[in-house]
Amino acid sequence: MERDPYSRLRFRRQYIYGPKVDQFPTWPHHPMPNGYEVAVHPDLQFTRADHEGNSLILLGYVFDIDHPEMDNQQVIDNLLINSRSKSQLIEKLDRLSGRFVLFVFLNEDQFVLMDAAGMRQAFHYQRPDKSIWLCSQPGILQQIFDLHYSKDAESFLTSPTILASHEPWWPGTSTPFAEVRHLLPNHLLDLRTGEVKRYWPREPITRYKMHAGAEKATSILRKIMIAANMRFDLAMALTGGYDSRIVFAACKEIVKDLHVFSMIYHKLSDTSPEITIAKELAKIAGVPHEVIRCDQPMSEDFKVLYEHNLEKSYQSYGHIVYGRFLNLDEKKVVIKSVVNEIARCFYYRTGVYPYKITTDLLCRISKLGTHPFTYRYFSEWLEDAKPVEKLGYKILDFFYWENRNANWQAMSQLEFDLANDEFTPFDHREMLSIMLGVDHKRRCMPKNEFQREMVRCSWRELDDFPYNPNAKVIKKPFYEGPWMMFARWVKYNLIKRKNNELDR
């Protein structure tokens, strides 16, 4: 009998890149064009394309919605052959979906980037000898190089706000280790210098009327789902909320191929609207619905595996991962309807946008507190994000995209990699840009008009069911216009003046 039944799952779907990787002898080790190598867990797909001295190395999976029949190899072969420059390649990535890390060796350029939402993560560490290491989560680097928490990180973790939080996350590019940084979405890392650069957005935002934006976005979403269904055996996690409803509606053509399920955990029960509405939606679609219980404690063996699988400060969902591991076929790829929150005005839910975005505001709305550690990394990010606002996008939409989404949601997907690979249909840069081009007053609570329009564009009948019926209703201000903006200007300047006086 095998002594460790979970040995094959250690660091499942993870990777490490460096000058010479001596660890993980049972993993495939692949030489890179620059003399480095990458070690990849056997369950993480590795694909390489070479053409005229240039190379692309893909970790994970990618879809071309214009050619849904293509596999990873065909997609990146096509991408490389038709990209003569760095800017041309990056522009083409806007039309691709998936969950991946992509190494690019093109002409004189050497860099790495990720899928649009950063769901396949990259953490980087530049050694004193200037060598650059990359991996899926900082716990791997911690073990190899015996790294220790920085004093600032320890202080952050023991601050009252973080101790009271059920699901804390790391601000900006920070990690528990001073030497290690997180590469954020819409940024690339130069593999020669270690320099990080923002590469998107490149152009001013395009504005859309609500229906036109919904039609255009859902057209892309439906193509994404067709491509994913051609590639994977899909399981759909269905709830009573907006996000999974939009995706489920977009699956109308392929719904009979889906394994539809919902999970019971935390305060949910068989009679919770999250579960009962999902059952009704599945019934309308004519497909079975399974309820998976994820409220039991982990077995001791699985707990050891889970806690060893990623750095401890990132662990949040062990018992839910365990429930999925026990009850869902590990070969299925799970559709996870996240990332759409980027376009749902997450940090200004009623559509009332602050007069000015400051680091203090980011610390407050993130619920990570005003600790100096948080303030430092949010300040860095805010300075880097200035071009976003100049191009007509809203800073707070990108704050969710590149901070909470990239640091909290992406790490959640790494946790669930122990059970199943996950697929996020909203992880498509062109579609996200279209959605953000719709007036934020249509995208916000309490009506969520744009989200409902997306459902109607794909499968009108599904909009007849309630959305999150037990959720607290957030009331929109009775008036929103120039005078309200003037009042916020006055409030901001009075508070700013008062704070300046206190600082003296």
VEXDREN-2710 file (C-alpha; in Angstrom, 1 decimal):
% VEXDREN-2710
k/r/px/py/pz
1/MET/0.0/0.0/0.0
2/GLU/1.2/3.5/-0.8
3/ARG/2.5/5.2/2.3
4/ASP/1.3/8.6/1.2
5/PRO/-1.9/8.5/-0.9
6/TYR/-1.7/12.2/-1.6
7/SER/2.0/12.4/-2.8
8/ARG/1.0/13.0/-6.4
9/LEU/-1.1/16.0/-5.4
10/ARG/1.7/18.0/-3.6
11/PHE/1.9/21.4/-5.2
12/ARG/-0.7/20.3/-7.7
13/ARG/-0.8/22.4/-10.9
14/GLN/2.1/24.6/-9.6
15/TYR/5.5/25.4/-11.2
16/ILE/8.9/27.0/-10.5
17/TYR/11.2/28.8/-12.9
18/GLY/14.9/29.5/-12.2
19/PRO/18.5/29.2/-13.5
20/LYS/18.6/25.5/-12.3
21/VAL/15.8/23.8/-10.5
22/ASP/17.2/21.0/-8.4
23/GLN/13.9/20.4/-6.5
24/PHE/10.8/18.3/-7.6
25/PRO/12.7/15.5/-9.3
26/THR/9.4/13.7/-10.2
27/TRP/8.1/16.7/-12.2
28/PRO/8.9/17.3/-15.8
29/HIS/11.8/19.8/-16.1
30/HIS/11.8/21.9/-19.3
31/PRO/14.8/23.9/-20.7
32/MET/14.0/27.5/-21.6
33/PRO/15.4/29.6/-24.5
34/ASN/17.4/31.8/-22.2
35/GLY/19.2/28.9/-20.4
36/TYR/16.9/28.8/-17.4
37/GLU/14.5/25.9/-16.8
38/VAL/11.0/25.5/-15.5
39/ALA/9.7/22.5/-13.4
40/VAL/6.0/21.9/-13.8
41/HIS/3.7/19.7/-11.8
42/PRO/2.4/16.8/-14.1
43/ASP/-1.2/18.1/-13.8
44/LEU/-0.3/21.6/-15.1
45/GLN/-0.3/21.7/-18.9
46/PHE/3.0/22.7/-20.6
47/THR/3.0/23.8/-24.2
48/ARG/5.9/25.3/-26.3
49/ALA/5.9/27.0/-29.7
50/ASP/9.0/27.9/-31.7
51/HIS/9.2/29.9/-34.9
52/GLU/12.2/31.7/-36.5
53/GLY/14.2/31.8/-33.3
54/ASN/11.3/33.0/-31.2
55/SER/9.5/31.0/-28.6
56/LEU/6.3/31.0/-26.4
57/ILE/6.0/28.8/-23.4
58/LEU/2.5/28.3/-22.0
59/LEU/1.7/27.0/-18.5
60/GLY/-2.0/26.2/-18.2
61/TYR/-4.6/26.5/-21.0
62/VAL/-5.7/29.1/-23.5
63/PHE/-8.7/29.5/-25.9
64/ASP/-9.0/31.4/-29.1
65/ILE/-12.7/32.3/-29.3
66/ASP/-12.4/32.9/-33.1
67/HIS/-11.1/29.3/-33.5
68/PRO/-12.8/27.3/-30.7
69/GLU/-11.6/24.0/-32.2
70/MET/-7.9/24.9/-31.6
71/ASP/-5.9/23.3/-28.8
72/ASN/-3.2/24.9/-26.7
73/GLN/-0.5/24.1/-29.3
74/GLN/-2.4/25.5/-32.2
75/VAL/-3.4/28.7/-30.4
76/ILE/0.2/29.6/-29.4
77/ASP/1.6/28.5/-32.7
78/ASN/-0.8/30.9/-34.4
79/LEU/-0.1/33.6/-31.9
80/LEU/3.7/33.4/-32.4
81/ILE/3.6/33.1/-36.2
82/ASN/1.4/36.2/-36.5
83/SER/3.2/38.4/-33.9
84/ARG/6.2/40.3/-35.3
85/SER/6.6/42.6/-32.3
86/LYS/5.9/42.7/-28.5
87/SER/3.1/45.2/-29.0
88/GLN/1.4/43.1/-31.7
89/LEU/1.5/40.0/-29.5
90/ILE/0.1/41.8/-26.5
91/GLU/-2.7/43.3/-28.5
92/LYS/-3.7/39.8/-29.7
93/LEU/-3.9/38.5/-26.2
94/ASP/-7.0/40.7/-25.6
95/ARG/-9.0/38.2/-27.7
96/LEU/-7.7/35.1/-25.8
97/SER/-9.3/33.5/-22.8
98/GLY/-8.0/30.9/-20.3
99/ARG/-5.9/30.5/-17.2
100/PHE/-2.2/30.7/-17.9
101/VAL/1.2/32.0/-17.4
102/LEU/3.0/32.9/-20.7
103/PHE/6.7/33.2/-21.2
104/VAL/7.6/35.2/-24.3
105/PHE/10.9/35.2/-26.1
106/LEU/10.3/37.4/-29.1
107/ASN/13.1/39.2/-31.0
108/GLU/15.1/41.0/-28.3
109/ASP/12.3/40.8/-25.7
110/GLN/12.1/38.3/-22.9
111/PHE/9.1/38.7/-20.5
112/VAL/6.3/36.8/-18.7
113/LEU/2.7/37.7/-18.2
114/MET/-0.6/36.1/-17.2
115/ASP/-4.2/35.7/-18.3
116/ALA/-6.3/38.9/-18.2
117/ALA/-7.5/38.4/-14.6
118/GLY/-4.3/36.8/-13.2
119/MET/-6.0/33.6/-12.3
120/ARG/-2.8/31.6/-12.9
121/GLN/-0.4/33.5/-10.7
122/ALA/3.3/34.5/-10.9
123/PHE/5.4/35.5/-7.9
124/HIS/9.0/36.7/-8.6
125/TYR/12.2/36.9/-6.6
126/GLN/15.4/38.5/-7.8
127/ARG/18.4/37.0/-6.0
128/PRO/21.5/39.0/-5.0
129/ASP/23.3/37.5/-8.1
130/LYS/20.5/39.1/-10.2
131/SER/19.0/35.7/-11.2
132/ILE/15.2/35.8/-11.4
133/TRP/13.0/33.1/-9.9
134/LEU/9.3/32.7/-10.6
135/CYS/6.7/30.4/-9.1
136/SER/3.0/29.8/-8.6
137/GLN/3.0/30.9/-4.9
138/PRO/5.6/32.2/-2.5
139/GLY/5.6/29.1/-0.2
140/ILE/7.7/27.3/-2.8
141/LEU/10.4/30.0/-2.7
142/GLN/10.2/30.1/1.1
143/GLN/11.1/26.4/1.2
144/ILE/13.9/26.5/-1.3
145/PHE/15.6/29.6/0.0
146/ASP/14.6/29.5/3.6
147/LEU/12.9/32.9/3.5
148/HIS/11.4/34.5/6.6
149/TYR/8.5/36.9/7.1
150/SER/9.5/40.5/7.0
151/LYS/8.9/42.5/10.1
152/ASP/6.4/44.7/8.2
153/ALA/4.5/41.7/7.0
154/GLU/4.4/40.2/10.6
155/SER/3.1/43.5/11.9
156/PHE/0.4/43.6/9.2
157/LEU/-0.7/40.0/9.9
158/THR/-1.0/40.7/13.6
159/SER/-2.8/44.0/13.2
160/PRO/-6.4/44.1/14.8
161/THR/-8.1/44.5/11.4
162/ILE/-6.4/41.4/9.8
163/LEU/-6.8/39.3/13.0
164/ALA/-10.5/40.0/12.8
165/SER/-10.8/39.2/9.1
166/HIS/-12.1/35.9/7.9
167/GLU/-10.5/36.2/4.5
168/PRO/-7.6/38.6/4.5
169/TRP/-5.5/39.2/1.4
170/TRP/-2.2/40.8/0.6
171/PRO/-2.3/44.4/-0.7
172/GLY/-0.8/45.3/-4.1
173/THR/2.4/43.4/-5.1
174/SER/3.2/42.4/-1.5
175/THR/3.8/39.0/0.0
176/PRO/4.9/37.9/3.4
177/PHE/8.6/38.0/2.2
178/ALA/10.3/41.3/1.5
179/GLU/12.3/39.7/-1.4
180/VAL/9.2/38.3/-3.2
181/ARG/6.7/40.3/-5.2
182/HIS/3.4/39.3/-6.9
183/LEU/3.0/40.1/-10.6
184/LEU/-0.4/41.7/-11.0
185/PRO/-2.7/41.5/-14.0
186/ASN/-2.1/43.9/-16.9
187/HIS/1.6/43.9/-16.0
188/LEU/4.6/42.0/-17.4
189/LEU/8.0/41.1/-15.9
190/ASP/11.1/41.6/-17.9
191/LEU/13.1/38.4/-17.5
192/ARG/16.4/40.1/-18.1
193/THR/16.2/43.1/-15.7
194/GLY/13.4/42.0/-13.3
195/GLU/11.6/45.3/-14.1
196/VAL/7.7/45.2/-14.0
197/LYS/5.8/47.3/-16.5
198/ARG/2.1/48.0/-17.0
199/TYR/1.0/47.1/-20.6
200/TRP/-2.7/47.6/-20.4
201/PRO/-4.9/49.6/-21.0
202/ARG/-3.3/51.0/-24.1
203/GLU/-6.2/53.1/-25.6
204/PRO/-9.1/55.2/-24.3
205/ILE/-12.1/53.3/-23.2
206/THR/-15.0/52.7/-25.7
207/ARG/-18.4/53.6/-24.4
208/TYR/-21.5/51.4/-24.9
209/LYS/-25.2/51.8/-24.3
210/MET/-26.4/49.1/-21.9
211/HIS/-28.1/46.8/-24.4
212/ALA/-25.3/47.1/-27.0
213/GLY/-22.7/46.4/-24.4
214/ALA/-24.6/43.4/-23.1
215/GLU/-25.1/42.0/-26.6
216/LYS/-21.4/42.4/-27.5
217/ALA/-20.1/41.0/-24.1
218/THR/-22.5/38.0/-24.1
219/SER/-21.6/37.2/-27.7
220/ILE/-18.0/36.8/-26.6
221/LEU/-19.0/34.9/-23.4
222/ARG/-21.0/32.4/-25.5
223/LYS/-18.0/31.8/-27.8
224/ILE/-15.8/31.2/-24.7
225/MET/-18.1/28.6/-23.3
226/ILE/-18.3/26.8/-26.7
227/ALA/-14.5/26.7/-26.8
228/ALA/-14.2/25.5/-23.3
229/ASN/-16.8/22.8/-23.8
230/MET/-14.9/21.5/-26.9
231/ARG/-11.8/21.2/-24.7
232/PHE/-12.9/20.1/-21.3
233/ASP/-15.4/17.9/-19.4
234/LEU/-17.1/20.9/-17.6
235/ALA/-18.8/21.1/-14.2
236/MET/-20.8/24.3/-13.5
237/ALA/-20.9/25.7/-10.0
238/LEU/-24.4/27.3/-9.8
239/THR/-25.7/29.7/-7.2
240/GLY/-28.6/32.1/-6.8
241/GLY/-26.5/35.2/-7.7
242/TYR/-25.9/37.3/-10.8
243/ASP/-22.5/36.0/-11.9
244/SER/-23.2/32.3/-12.3
245/ARG/-26.6/33.2/-13.8
246/ILE/-24.9/35.2/-16.6
247/VAL/-22.6/32.3/-17.3
248/PHE/-25.3/29.6/-17.1
249/ALA/-27.4/31.6/-19.6
250/ALA/-24.4/31.8/-21.9
251/CYS/-24.2/28.0/-21.8
252/LYS/-27.7/27.6/-23.3
253/GLU/-26.3/25.8/-26.4
254/ILE/-24.1/23.5/-24.4
255/VAL/-26.1/23.1/-21.2
256/LYS/-26.8/19.4/-21.7
257/ASP/-23.0/18.7/-21.5
258/LEU/-22.6/20.4/-18.1
259/HIS/-22.5/18.7/-14.7
260/VAL/-24.4/21.2/-12.6
261/PHE/-23.8/21.4/-8.9
262/SER/-24.0/23.7/-5.8
263/MET/-22.0/23.5/-2.6
264/ILE/-23.2/23.6/1.0
265/TYR/-20.7/25.3/3.4
266/HIS/-20.6/28.0/6.1
267/LYS/-24.3/29.0/6.8
268/LEU/-25.8/27.4/3.8
269/SER/-28.3/24.6/4.0
270/ASP/-30.5/22.5/1.6
271/THR/-33.2/25.2/2.0
272/SER/-31.0/28.2/1.4
273/PRO/-32.0/30.3/-1.7
274/GLU/-28.5/29.7/-3.1
275/ILE/-29.4/26.0/-3.4
276/THR/-33.1/26.1/-4.1
277/ILE/-32.8/28.7/-6.9
278/ALA/-29.9/26.8/-8.5
279/LYS/-32.2/23.6/-8.5
280/GLU/-34.9/25.5/-10.2
281/LEU/-32.6/26.9/-12.9
282/ALA/-31.2/23.4/-13.6
283/LYS/-34.8/22.1/-13.8
284/ILE/-35.7/24.8/-16.4
285/ALA/-32.5/23.8/-18.3
286/GLY/-33.5/20.2/-18.2
287/VAL/-30.3/19.0/-16.5
288/PRO/-29.6/17.2/-13.2
289/HIS/-28.5/19.2/-10.2
290/GLU/-26.2/17.8/-7.5
291/VAL/-25.7/19.2/-4.0
292/ILE/-22.2/18.8/-2.7
293/ARG/-21.6/19.0/1.0
294/CYS/-18.5/21.0/1.8
295/ASP/-19.1/21.5/5.5
296/GLN/-17.2/18.6/7.0
297/PRO/-13.7/18.9/8.5
298/MET/-10.7/17.7/6.5
299/SER/-9.2/14.3/7.2
300/GLU/-5.8/14.4/8.9
301/ASP/-4.0/13.2/5.7
302/PHE/-5.7/15.8/3.5
303/LYS/-5.2/18.5/6.1
304/VAL/-1.4/17.9/6.0
305/LEU/-1.5/18.0/2.2
306/TYR/-3.5/21.2/2.1
307/GLU/-1.4/23.0/4.7
308/HIS/1.8/22.0/2.9
309/ASN/0.5/23.0/-0.5
310/LEU/0.7/26.8/-0.2
311/GLU/2.1/29.4/2.2
312/LYS/0.0/29.4/5.4
313/SER/-1.1/33.0/5.3
314/TYR/-3.0/32.3/2.0
315/GLN/-5.1/29.4/3.4
316/SER/-8.8/30.0/3.7
317/TYR/-11.0/27.3/2.2
318/GLY/-9.6/23.9/3.2
319/HIS/-12.9/22.2/4.2
320/ILE/-14.6/23.4/1.0
321/VAL/-11.7/22.2/-1.1
322/TYR/-12.0/18.8/0.7
323/GLY/-15.7/18.6/0.0
324/ARG/-15.1/19.1/-3.7
325/PHE/-12.2/16.7/-3.6
326/LEU/-14.4/13.9/-2.1
327/ASN/-17.5/14.5/-4.2
328/LEU/-16.5/15.7/-7.7
329/ASP/-14.6/13.8/-10.4
330/GLU/-11.1/15.3/-10.4
331/LYS/-11.0/15.2/-14.2
332/LYS/-13.8/17.7/-14.5
333/VAL/-12.8/21.4/-15.0
334/VAL/-15.0/23.6/-12.8
335/ILE/-16.6/26.7/-14.2
336/LYS/-16.2/29.4/-11.6
337/SER/-18.2/32.5/-12.3
338/VAL/-16.0/35.1/-10.7
339/VAL/-14.1/38.1/-12.0
340/ASN/-17.4/39.7/-13.2
341/GLU/-17.2/41.7/-10.0
342/ILE/-14.7/43.9/-11.8
343/ALA/-17.7/45.4/-13.7
344/ARG/-20.1/45.4/-10.8
345/CYS/-18.9/48.5/-9.1
346/PHE/-17.7/46.4/-6.2
347/TYR/-16.1/49.3/-4.3
348/TYR/-18.9/51.9/-5.1
349/ARG/-21.9/49.5/-5.1
350/THR/-24.7/52.1/-5.4
351/GLY/-22.8/53.8/-8.3
352/VAL/-21.9/56.8/-6.2
353/TYR/-18.3/57.4/-7.1
354/PRO/-15.9/59.3/-4.7
355/TYR/-14.7/62.8/-5.6
356/LYS/-11.1/61.7/-5.3
357/ILE/-9.4/58.4/-5.0
358/THR/-6.7/58.4/-2.3
359/THR/-4.6/55.8/-0.6
360/ASP/-6.5/56.4/2.6
361/LEU/-9.7/55.6/0.8
362/LEU/-8.3/52.4/-0.7
363/CYS/-7.1/51.2/2.8
364/ARG/-10.6/51.8/4.1
365/ILE/-12.7/50.3/1.4
366/SER/-10.4/47.2/1.1
367/LYS/-11.1/46.5/4.8
368/LEU/-7.4/45.8/5.2
369/GLY/-6.9/48.8/7.6
370/THR/-4.6/51.7/7.5
371/HIS/-1.5/49.8/8.6
372/PRO/1.7/51.3/7.1
373/PHE/2.3/48.0/5.2
374/THR/-1.1/48.4/3.5
375/TYR/-0.6/52.1/2.9
376/ARG/2.8/51.5/1.2
377/TYR/1.6/49.0/-1.3
378/PHE/-1.6/50.7/-2.1
379/SER/0.3/53.9/-2.6
380/GLU/2.6/52.2/-5.1
381/TRP/-0.3/50.7/-6.9
382/LEU/-2.2/54.0/-7.1
383/GLU/0.8/55.8/-8.6
384/ASP/1.2/53.0/-11.2
385/ALA/-2.6/53.1/-12.0
386/LYS/-2.7/56.8/-13.0
387/PRO/-2.8/56.0/-16.8
388/VAL/-6.0/54.0/-16.2
389/GLU/-7.9/57.1/-15.2
390/LYS/-6.5/59.2/-18.0
391/LEU/-7.9/56.6/-20.5
392/GLY/-11.4/56.9/-19.1
393/TYR/-11.5/53.8/-16.9
394/LYS/-12.5/54.1/-13.2
395/ILE/-9.7/53.6/-10.8
396/LEU/-11.9/51.6/-8.3
397/ASP/-12.8/49.1/-11.0
398/PHE/-9.1/48.5/-11.6
399/PHE/-8.5/48.4/-7.8
400/TYR/-10.8/45.4/-7.6
401/TRP/-9.3/43.9/-10.7
402/GLU/-5.7/44.2/-9.8
403/ASN/-5.8/44.0/-6.0
404/ARG/-8.7/42.0/-4.4
405/ASN/-9.4/39.9/-7.5
406/ALA/-5.7/39.2/-8.2
407/ASN/-4.7/38.6/-4.6
408/TRP/-7.8/37.0/-3.0
409/GLN/-9.7/35.3/-5.8
410/ALA/-6.6/34.0/-7.7
411/MET/-5.2/32.4/-4.5
412/SER/-8.6/30.8/-3.9
413/GLN/-8.3/29.1/-7.3
414/LEU/-4.8/27.8/-6.4
415/GLU/-6.3/26.3/-3.2
416/PHE/-9.0/24.5/-5.3
417/ASP/-6.4/23.2/-7.7
418/LEU/-6.0/20.3/-5.2
419/ALA/-9.4/19.1/-6.3
420/ASN/-10.1/20.4/-9.8
421/ASP/-8.7/22.8/-12.3
422/GLU/-10.9/25.8/-12.6
423/PHE/-12.1/27.9/-15.5
424/THR/-13.3/31.5/-15.3
425/PRO/-15.3/32.6/-18.4
426/PHE/-15.1/36.3/-17.5
427/ASP/-11.3/36.1/-17.8
428/HIS/-11.2/37.9/-21.2
429/ARG/-9.7/41.4/-21.5
430/GLU/-11.8/42.5/-24.5
431/MET/-15.0/41.4/-22.8
432/LEU/-14.1/43.1/-19.5
433/SER/-13.3/46.3/-21.4
434/ILE/-16.7/46.2/-23.1
435/MET/-18.4/45.7/-19.8
436/LEU/-16.5/48.6/-18.2
437/GLY/-17.5/50.8/-21.1
438/VAL/-21.2/50.6/-20.0
439/ASP/-22.3/53.5/-17.7
440/HIS/-21.5/52.5/-14.1
441/LYS/-25.0/53.6/-13.1
442/ARG/-26.3/50.7/-15.1
443/ARG/-23.7/48.3/-13.6
444/CYS/-24.3/49.0/-9.9
445/MET/-26.6/47.9/-7.2
446/PRO/-29.4/47.7/-6.3
447/LYS/-30.9/47.1/-9.7
448/ASN/-27.9/45.5/-11.4
449/GLU/-29.5/46.4/-14.7
450/PHE/-26.6/45.5/-16.9
451/GLN/-26.0/42.1/-15.4
452/ARG/-29.7/41.2/-15.8
453/GLU/-29.5/42.4/-19.4
454/MET/-26.6/40.1/-20.0
455/VAL/-28.8/37.2/-18.8
456/ARG/-31.7/38.2/-21.0
457/CYS/-29.4/38.5/-24.1
458/SER/-28.5/34.8/-23.8
459/TRP/-31.5/33.1/-22.1
460/ARG/-34.4/35.5/-21.3
461/GLU/-36.4/33.0/-19.1
462/LEU/-33.6/32.7/-16.6
463/ASP/-34.1/36.4/-15.6
464/ASP/-37.6/35.5/-14.3
465/PHE/-36.0/33.9/-11.2
466/PRO/-35.0/36.1/-8.2
467/TYR/-31.3/37.0/-7.6
468/ASN/-29.9/36.6/-4.1
469/PRO/-33.3/37.0/-2.4
470/ASN/-31.9/37.0/1.1
471/ALA/-29.2/39.5/0.4
472/LYS/-29.3/42.9/2.2
473/VAL/-30.8/45.5/-0.2
474/ILE/-28.5/48.4/-0.6
475/LYS/-30.4/51.7/-1.2
476/LYS/-29.3/54.1/-3.8
477/PRO/-29.1/57.8/-2.9
478/PHE/-32.3/59.7/-3.8
479/TYR/-30.2/62.2/-5.8
480/GLU/-27.0/61.9/-7.8
481/GLY/-25.8/64.8/-9.9
482/PRO/-23.6/67.9/-10.1
483/TRP/-24.7/69.3/-6.7
484/MET/-23.9/66.0/-5.0
485/MET/-20.5/66.0/-6.6
486/PHE/-19.9/69.5/-5.4
487/ALA/-20.9/68.4/-1.9
488/ARG/-18.3/65.6/-2.1
489/TRP/-15.7/68.1/-3.2
490/VAL/-16.4/70.3/-0.2
491/LYS/-16.3/67.3/2.1
492/TYR/-13.1/66.0/0.7
493/ASN/-11.3/69.4/1.0
494/LEU/-12.6/70.0/4.5
495/ILE/-11.4/66.5/5.6
496/LYS/-8.1/67.0/3.8
497/ARG/-7.5/70.4/5.5
498/LYS/-8.4/69.0/8.9
499/ASN/-6.0/66.1/8.4
500/ASN/-3.2/68.4/7.3
501/GLU/-3.7/70.5/10.5
502/LEU/-3.6/67.3/12.6
503/ASP/-0.3/66.3/10.9
504/ARG/1.4/69.5/11.8
END
